[in-house]
Amino acid sequence: MSATDPTDDTLSRLIARHRDSEGPLLPILHDMMEAFGHIDEGTYPQLGRALGITRAEIHGVVSFYHDFKTRPNGHHTIKLCRAEACQSVGATETQSALFDRLGLTDFGTTPDGRITVEAVYCLGLCACGPAALVDTQPRGRVSAQSLATEVGA
């Protein structure tokens, strides 16, 4: 995935690849995530014209699915489990300490754009909480220090 700026030309190719398919919006949005690292709201008019749908319809789909981003993620992504099993073994405290360490006040991307922290609700590592996904790797019994160290913060 490269976090490049969407261009009309690249977007036109992505649209053309799926335009004649049934339900082309989701495959196009997935391709946009792969190509650009996010779905820029500035692309909604071109998408809407090509597919004959409104900006509101596109926004509704993009905002419904949590993996669609309207801004690029940081170089590293930490997904912290917020489910009850992880909360019962310190996920809330881990989250607070990680936010403090990274200079965040809520889930999002660090001011330098290097690290994005997101909430997820169950990674299936309930016996190893608190749990997280660091980039694509599951981690159990995490601490703010172990997470920050893993992403070089």
N, C-alpha and C positions, 0 to 999 in steps of 0.2 A: 504494500500500500504506500503510495507516495502522496504526501500532503501538498499537492501542487494546486495552483489556482485553476478553477474550472474555466475552460475556454469554450466559446460557441462551437468551434470545430470539433473538439473532443466530445462535448456533450451531444452534438448532432450525430456523431458515430455511435455513441451509446444508445441514443434513442432509436436510431435506424436498426440497430441489432435486434431490438425487441418490439418495435412499433406494431408489427403485424401479428404478434403473439396475443393469445387471450390473457387479459390482465397484465399489461406490460409495465405498469408503474413500479411494482415491487422489484422485478428484475433490474429495471433501469436504476432505481435507487440503490440497490446492492452494488451494481457496477460503479455508480458514482462514489460510493463509500470506498470501494477498492481503488479507483483511479485517483480520487482527490483527498481521501481521508475524512471527508465530511460532505454534507449536502448544503451548499450555499443557497440561502434564500433568494439570492439574485437570479438563480437558475429557474425559479418557479414559473416566470412568464413563458420562457422558451418551452419548458416541459408542458405547461398547460396548453399552449397553442398546438404543439405536436400531438398531444393525446386527446385534445378536446375536453379538458377538465379544468376546473377552477383552481385558483391559488389556494382557496380554503380546503379543497379536497386534498391537494398535495400536502398542505400543512397538517391536516388531520392525520394522514398516514405517517408522515415523518415524526410527528409528536407522539403518536401512539406507540411506536416501536422503539424501545429504549436503546437499541444498538445503532439507530440512525442519529448522527450528530450534526448539528448545524454549525459547529466550530471544530477545528482540528483538535484532536487529543494531543497530549504531550508525547514526548519521545517514549516514555514509559507509562503504562496504565496499571494502577493498583485497584482491584475491585475487592472491596471489603464486604464480607458477609455480615448482614444485619439481622439475620433470622434469630429466633428466640434461643436456639441451642448455643449459638456463638455469643449472644448477648449475655447468657447466663455464666459464661466463663471469661468475661472481660472485654468483649468486642467494643463496647461503648468507651471504655477507658483507653483501649488501643487506638480507637478512632481519634479521640481528643488529643492524645499525645502525638499522634502522627500529624494531625492538623497543626498543632503547635510547632512541631519540628519543621514542617514544610511551609509555614506561614499562610495557612489556609484558615478560613472561618467557616467554610462549608465545603461540600463536595464540589469538585471542579478542577481546574488546572492551575498549577503554581504560577506566580507572577512571571517567572522566567520561561514559562512554556514547556518545561522539561517533563513534568510529572502530572498526570491526571489521576484523581482519586474519585472512584464511583462507588455507590452502594449497590449491592446485589442481595437478593433474598434467597439464600441457600445455594451452596456450592456442592452439597452432598458430602461434606467433610465434617459432619456433625460431631463425630467422636474425637475430632482433632481441633476443636475450636480454641480460640478464634481462628477463622480461616480467611484466606484471601487468594485471589488470582493475581499473580504478578506477571504482566504481559499475558502470556498464555499458560503459565505454569501454576498449578495449584500448590498452595502452601498451607500447612497446618501449624497450630500452636504459635501463631505469629505474634510479634510485638512491634511497637512503633519503631524500635531500633532495628530489628531484623529486616523490616520492610524498607526502611530508609537506606540501610546499608546495601540491600540488594539492588536498589535502583540508583545508587551512588549519590544519595543526598546527605 
